Amino acid sequence: MNKATILVVDDERGIRQSFNMALKDEYHVLLAGTGEKAIDIFQKNPIDLILLDILLPDIDGIDLLKKLKHTDPNTEIIMVTAVNDLQTAVMAIKLGAYEYIIKPFIVDDVLTVIGRALEKRRLVRQVAYLRNELERYQPFEKMIGKDKKMRSIFELISTVSQSDGTVLIQGKSGTGKELVARAIHNLSPRKSQPFVVINCAAIPPTLMESELFGYNKGAFTGAASTNMGKLEIADKGTVFFDDIDSLDINMQAKLLRIIQEKEFQRLGNTRLIKADLRFVAASNKDISDLILHGEFREDLFYRLNVFPIKLPPLRERMGDIPLLLNHFFKLYAKKSGRPQKTVSEKALKVLMEYDWPGNVREVQNIVERLCTIKQNSVIQFKDVATLIISKKKITDSSLKEAVSSFEKQYIAEVLEMVNGNRKKASEKLGIHRNTLLSKIHEYDPHI
């Protein structure tokens, strides 16, 4: 274990040597006879604690205390003086000194004070460490993840957010593409400006132009007033094109020009409108494949793909499932005003083995369903088994095979619950003991 380093600052050589003799066996001791020497040592060495004399030949001890605490507030300082001055003692404590001791003193008493001060420093550092560890797993702009892939994405978001380059986010449905887009905006210099979402899949092609560009009164049948488009609303901010793969091929050409020129016209108006915009787009399809089939413009893809971000499906970061479950249980508890639910070890095992085709959104939906229909505070195996089995892909399985899979898993759970007692298990299952034995043999002939 590394020894703590103590700096003794005193103009009396005898005092310095006395402290050195008393401390050197347990601590690493450095000595200074002046304030200037103390500052030099402090700047060049990691110091855990300082024994500081108030009366120094070149600088007032209180002033030196202020300077040292300003440089490193976590260094513990014990003031030492031959003068019993209550006012100075109070001032020193207010300025951050741990203790104020008066010469002459008993060495054992000083060692006790030093021990307490170093223990306080250790606890402060431990709290800081734990807080840092906790923050590593806190939501990154509402995104949850400690998986290596997600940590890399968080770092990429932090970097990309400082640029104005276009971003293309690709990932399966439910992986959090809009959250990434919002995080990029919220961490950028544009964060105080609008973040405007354009859902390309939800807006019919015939309405897309009026949604994007806006229109003047009388521009088309039904245009009873002049309306600003979403691009104009987003000026100075970020515009997010969700499901960009759904955008009509003709609108793709117009979008390409807008990204390049940063200008457009309202429908029914010839005046060019300049817009300072950051463009972010997202797709749950492979755009390279769409390009091959002539469904997406290659030039638009390259214009959007300046900063590509690929989000992994949840099945590739299964270690994040406990974090996600806890996050959504906490959110639901806050929303409903009910106590937060937890998941049993066996239930968690089932959830960890599921492949989550709906990704993070599916986790949220299942948590909400469990919180709504289950009254118990701990979610058990039986609570999640039916939900998960019903959601598993059964393309290659018959109904009988799916039922058998659940039955086998449920019987195993009940047997484990009663420590293998088949009589008790049959009673809990509501079947005859011989039926249970038959099913056990069917699922595992070696038993």
C-alpha positions in Angstrom: 0.0 0.0 0.0 1.4 3.4 -0.9 2.2 5.7 2.0 0.4 9.0 2.3 2.6 12.0 1.6 2.7 14.7 4.3 4.3 18.1 3.8 5.6 19.8 7.0 5.9 23.6 6.7 7.6 25.3 9.6 10.4 27.8 9.9 11.8 26.1 13.0 14.2 23.3 12.0 13.7 21.5 15.3 9.9 21.3 14.7 10.4 20.0 11.2 12.8 17.3 12.4 10.5 16.4 15.3 7.6 15.8 12.9 9.9 13.9 10.5 11.0 11.5 13.3 7.4 11.0 14.4 5.9 10.5 10.9 8.6 8.9 8.7 7.8 5.3 9.6 4.2 5.5 8.6 4.2 8.3 6.0 6.3 9.8 3.3 7.4 13.2 4.7 8.5 16.3 2.8 9.9 19.4 4.7 9.8 23.1 3.9 11.0 26.0 6.0 9.4 28.8 4.0 6.1 29.4 2.2 7.9 29.7 -1.2 9.6 26.3 -0.7 6.2 24.8 0.3 4.5 26.1 -2.8 7.4 24.7 -5.0 7.1 21.2 -3.3 3.3 21.3 -3.5 3.3 22.0 -7.2 5.8 19.2 -8.0 4.5 16.5 -5.7 1.1 14.8 -4.9 0.4 15.9 -1.3 -2.2 14.3 0.9 -1.9 16.4 4.0 0.0 19.5 5.1 1.1 20.6 8.6 1.2 24.3 8.1 2.7 26.8 10.6 0.8 30.1 10.6 4.0 32.3 11.3 6.3 31.9 8.4 9.2 34.3 7.4 8.0 35.1 3.9 4.2 34.6 3.8 1.4 34.7 6.2 0.1 31.2 6.9 -3.5 32.1 6.4 -2.7 33.5 2.9 -0.7 30.3 2.1 -3.7 28.3 3.3 -6.0 30.2 0.8 -3.5 29.6 -2.0 -3.0 25.9 -1.4 -6.8 25.3 -1.0 -7.5 27.2 -4.2 -5.0 25.0 -6.0 -6.3 21.7 -4.6 -9.4 21.9 -2.3 -9.0 18.1 -1.5 -5.7 18.4 0.2 -6.2 18.3 4.0 -4.4 21.1 5.9 -3.7 21.2 9.7 -2.7 24.6 11.0 0.0 24.7 13.6 0.8 27.7 15.8 2.4 28.7 19.0 -0.2 31.4 19.5 -3.6 30.6 21.0 -5.7 33.0 18.9 -9.4 31.9 18.7 -10.2 34.4 15.9 -7.4 33.1 13.7 -8.4 29.5 14.4 -12.0 30.2 13.3 -10.8 31.9 10.2 -8.5 29.0 9.3 -11.4 26.5 9.7 -13.7 28.6 7.6 -11.0 28.7 4.9 -10.9 24.9 4.8 -8.3 23.9 7.3 -9.1 20.5 8.9 -7.9 21.3 12.3 -6.0 24.0 14.3 -3.4 22.8 16.9 -1.3 24.8 19.3 2.3 24.3 20.2 3.6 22.7 22.4 1.6 19.5 21.5 1.7 15.8 22.3 2.8 13.8 19.3 0.3 11.1 19.8 -2.5 13.6 19.8 -1.2 15.1 16.5 -0.9 11.6 15.0 -4.6 11.0 15.9 -5.6 14.2 14.2 -3.5 13.3 11.1 -5.2 9.9 11.0 -8.7 11.4 11.1 -7.8 13.9 8.4 -6.4 11.3 6.1 -9.4 9.1 6.6 -11.7 12.0 5.7 -9.6 12.5 2.5 -9.9 8.8 1.7 -13.7 8.9 2.1 -14.0 12.0 -0.1 -12.0 10.3 -2.8 -14.0 7.1 -2.5 -17.3 9.0 -2.8 -15.9 10.8 -5.9 -14.8 7.5 -7.4 -18.2 5.9 -6.8 -20.0 8.9 -8.2 -17.8 8.7 -11.3 -18.6 5.0 -11.6 -22.3 5.7 -11.2 -22.2 8.5 -13.8 -20.6 6.1 -16.3 -23.8 4.1 -16.3 -26.2 7.0 -16.2 -28.3 7.7 -19.3 -26.4 9.5 -21.9 -29.0 12.0 -23.0 -31.7 9.5 -22.0 -29.8 6.6 -23.6 -28.9 3.6 -21.4 -25.8 1.5 -21.9 -22.5 0.4 -20.5 -21.7 -2.0 -23.3 -18.5 -1.3 -25.2 -20.4 -0.6 -28.4 -22.6 1.9 -26.8 -19.8 3.6 -25.0 -18.1 4.1 -28.4 -21.3 5.6 -29.8 -21.6 8.0 -26.8 -18.0 9.2 -27.5 -18.8 9.5 -31.2 -21.9 11.6 -30.4 -19.9 13.9 -28.2 -17.4 14.4 -31.0 -19.9 14.8 -33.9 -22.1 17.2 -32.0 -19.4 19.9 -32.1 -19.4 19.8 -35.9 -22.1 21.0 -38.4 -21.6 18.1 -40.7 -24.6 15.9 -41.7 -25.2 12.7 -39.8 -26.7 9.4 -40.9 -27.9 7.1 -38.1 -28.7 3.6 -39.2 -30.2 0.9 -37.0 -33.2 -1.4 -36.5 -36.5 -0.1 -35.3 -36.5 0.6 -31.5 -32.7 1.0 -31.2 -33.0 4.7 -30.3 -32.2 6.6 -33.5 -34.2 9.7 -32.5 -32.5 9.7 -29.1 -29.1 9.8 -30.8 -30.3 12.7 -33.0 -31.5 14.6 -30.0 -28.3 14.0 -28.1 -26.3 15.4 -31.0 -28.4 18.5 -31.0 -28.4 18.9 -27.2 -24.6 18.7 -27.0 -24.1 21.0 -29.9 -23.7 24.8 -30.0 -27.2 24.8 -31.5 -28.8 23.3 -28.3 -30.8 26.5 -27.5 -32.3 26.5 -31.0 -35.1 24.3 -32.4 -34.9 20.6 -32.9 -37.5 19.8 -35.6 -38.5 16.2 -36.4 -39.8 15.3 -39.9 -41.2 11.7 -40.0 -40.8 10.8 -43.6 -42.8 7.6 -43.2 -45.8 9.4 -41.7 -46.1 12.3 -44.2 -47.7 11.4 -47.6 -45.6 12.4 -50.6 -48.2 14.8 -51.8 -47.9 16.8 -48.5 -44.2 16.6 -48.0 -43.3 19.8 -49.9 -45.8 21.9 -48.0 -44.6 20.4 -44.7 -41.0 21.1 -45.5 -41.1 24.4 -47.3 -44.4 26.0 -46.1 -46.8 27.8 -48.4 -48.4 31.1 -49.1 -52.1 31.7 -48.9 -53.7 30.5 -52.2 -50.7 28.4 -53.2 -53.0 25.5 -53.7 -56.6 24.5 -53.1 -57.3 24.6 -49.3 -54.3 27.0 -48.6 -56.4 29.5 -46.7 -53.5 31.1 -44.9 -49.7 31.5 -45.1 -47.8 28.8 -43.2 -44.1 28.4 -42.3 -42.6 25.1 -43.2 -40.6 23.0 -40.8 -37.3 23.9 -42.4 -38.0 27.6 -41.7 -39.0 26.8 -38.2 -35.8 24.9 -37.6 -33.6 27.9 -38.7 -30.4 28.1 -36.6 -31.2 24.6 -35.2 -31.3 21.0 -36.2 -33.7 19.2 -38.6 -34.0 15.5 -38.1 -35.4 13.4 -41.0 -36.6 10.1 -39.4 -37.1 7.2 -41.8 -35.3 9.0 -44.6 -35.5 5.8 -46.6 -39.3 6.5 -47.0 -38.7 9.8 -48.7 -40.0 10.0 -52.3 -37.2 9.8 -54.9 -38.2 13.2 -56.3 -38.2 14.8 -52.9 -34.7 13.3 -52.3 -33.4 15.5 -55.2 -34.9 18.6 -53.6 -33.6 17.7 -50.2 -30.1 17.3 -51.7 -30.2 20.8 -53.1 -31.4 22.2 -49.7 -28.6 20.5 -47.9 -26.1 21.9 -50.3 -27.5 25.4 -50.8 -29.3 26.0 -47.4 -32.1 27.7 -49.2 -35.6 27.0 -50.4 -38.9 28.6 -51.5 -42.3 28.5 -49.9 -45.0 27.1 -52.2 -46.6 30.0 -54.1 -43.7 32.3 -53.5 -40.6 33.0 -55.5 -38.5 34.5 -52.7 -35.6 32.4 -51.6 -35.5 31.7 -47.9 -32.1 31.1 -46.3 -31.9 28.7 -43.5 -28.9 27.9 -41.2 -29.6 24.2 -40.5 -27.8 21.1 -39.2 -29.1 18.0 -41.0 -29.4 14.6 -39.2 -31.2 11.6 -40.8 -32.1 8.1 -39.7 -33.0 4.9 -41.4 -33.9 1.4 -40.3 -33.1 -0.1 -43.7 -29.8 -0.7 -45.5 -29.6 2.3 -47.7 -26.8 0.7 -49.8 -29.3 -2.0 -50.8 -31.9 0.7 -51.6 -29.4 2.4 -53.9 -28.8 -0.8 -55.8 -32.6 -1.0 -56.4 -32.9 2.6 -57.5 -35.0 3.6 -54.4 -32.5 6.0 -52.9 -30.2 8.6 -54.5 -26.6 7.7 -54.2 -25.5 11.4 -54.2 -27.9 12.1 -51.3 -26.6 9.1 -49.4 -23.0 10.4 -49.6 -24.2 13.9 -48.7 -25.9 12.6 -45.6 -23.2 10.1 -44.6 -20.5 12.5 -43.6 -20.8 11.2 -40.0 -22.2 7.7 -40.1 -23.5 6.2 -36.8 -24.5 2.5 -36.7 -26.7 1.5 -33.7 -26.4 -2.1 -32.6 -29.5 -4.2 -32.0 -30.2 -5.1 -28.4 -29.2 -8.7 -28.9 -25.7 -7.5 -29.5 -25.5 -5.8 -26.1 -27.4 -8.1 -23.8 -25.4 -6.9 -20.8 -27.4 -3.7 -21.0 -30.7 -5.4 -20.3 -30.6 -5.2 -16.5 -29.8 -1.4 -16.8 -32.7 -0.9 -19.3 -35.1 -2.8 -17.1 -34.2 -0.8 -14.0 -34.4 2.4 -16.0 -37.9 1.7 -17.3 -39.1 0.3 -14.0 -37.9 3.6 -12.3 -39.6 5.7 -15.0 -42.9 3.9 -14.6 -42.8 4.1 -10.8 -42.2 7.9 -11.1 -45.0 8.2 -13.7 -47.5 6.1 -11.7 -46.6 7.1 -8.2 -46.2 3.4 -7.3 -43.2 1.7 -5.7 -40.6 0.6 -8.1 -40.7 -3.0 -9.1 -37.7 -5.3 -9.4 -37.0 -8.6 -11.3 -36.1 -11.9 -9.7 -32.9 -13.7 -10.7 -34.8 -16.4 -12.6 -37.0 -13.9 -14.4 -34.0 -11.9 -15.4 -32.4 -15.0 -16.8 -35.4 -15.5 -19.1 -35.3 -11.9 -20.2 -31.5 -12.2 -20.9 -32.1 -15.2 -23.1 -34.7 -13.5 -25.2 -33.4 -12.0 -28.5 -35.6 -8.8 -28.3 -36.5 -8.2 -32.0 -38.2 -4.9 -31.0 -35.0 -3.7 -29.3 -35.1 -1.1 -26.5 -38.6 0.0 -27.4 -39.8 -3.6 -26.8 -38.1 -3.6 -23.3 -40.0 -0.4 -22.5 -43.3 -1.9 -23.7 -42.9 -5.1 -21.7 -42.0 -3.2 -18.6 -45.1 -1.1 -18.9 -47.2 -4.1 -19.4 -45.7 -5.9 -16.4 -46.1 -2.9 -14.2 -49.8 -2.5 -15.3 -51.0 -6.1 -14.9 -48.8 -7.4 -12.1 -49.4 -6.4 -8.6 -46.5 -8.0 -6.9 -43.4 -5.9 -6.2 -41.0 -8.5 -7.6 -41.5 -9.7 -11.2 -41.2 -13.5 -11.1 -40.3 -16.1 -13.7 -44.0 -17.0 -14.3 -44.8 -13.3 -14.9 -42.4 -13.0 -17.8 -42.3 -16.5 -19.2 -45.7 -16.3 -21.0 -44.9 -12.8 -22.4 -41.5 -13.9 -23.7 -42.6 -17.3 -25.1 -45.5 -15.6 -26.9 -43.0 -13.2 -28.6 -40.3 -15.7 -29.6 -40.0 -16.3 -33.3 -41.8 -19.6 -34.2 -41.2 -19.6 -37.9 -39.8 -23.2 -37.7 -41.9 -24.3 -34.8 -45.4 -25.7 -34.6 -47.9 -24.7 -31.9 -47.3 -28.0 -30.2 -43.5 -27.4 -30.1 -44.0 -23.9 -28.7 -46.3 -25.1 -26.0 -43.9 -27.9 -25.1 -41.0 -25.5 -24.9 -42.9 -23.4 -22.3 -44.2 -26.4 -20.4 -40.7 -27.8 -20.1 -39.3 -24.5 -18.8 -42.2 -24.0 -16.3 -42.0 -27.6 -14.9 -38.2 -27.1 -14.4 -38.9 -23.8 -12.5 -41.5 -25.4 -10.2 -39.3 -28.4 -9.4 -36.5 -26.0 -8.5 -38.8 -24.0 -6.3 -39.7 -27.1 -4.3 -36.2 -28.5 -4.2 -37.0 -31.4 -6.5 -39.9 -32.7 -4.4 -42.1 -34.2 -7.1 -45.1 -34.6 -4.9 -45.2 -30.9 -4.0 -44.4 -30.0 -7.6 -47.4 -32.0 -8.9 -49.6 -30.3 -6.4 -48.4 -26.8 -7.4 -48.9 -27.7 -11.1 -52.3 -29.2 -10.5 -51.5 -32.5 -12.2 -51.2 -36.1 -11.0 -47.8 -37.2 -9.8 -47.6 -39.9 -12.5 -48.4 -37.3 -15.2 -45.5 -35.2 -13.9 -43.2 -38.1 -13.9 -44.2 -38.9 -17.5 -43.6 -35.4 -18.6 -40.2 -35.3 -16.8 -39.2 -38.5 -18.6 -40.4 -37.1 -21.9 -38.3 -34.0 -21.7 -35.3 -35.7 -20.2 -35.2 -39.5 -20.8 -32.1 -39.9 -18.7 -33.9 -39.0 -15.5 
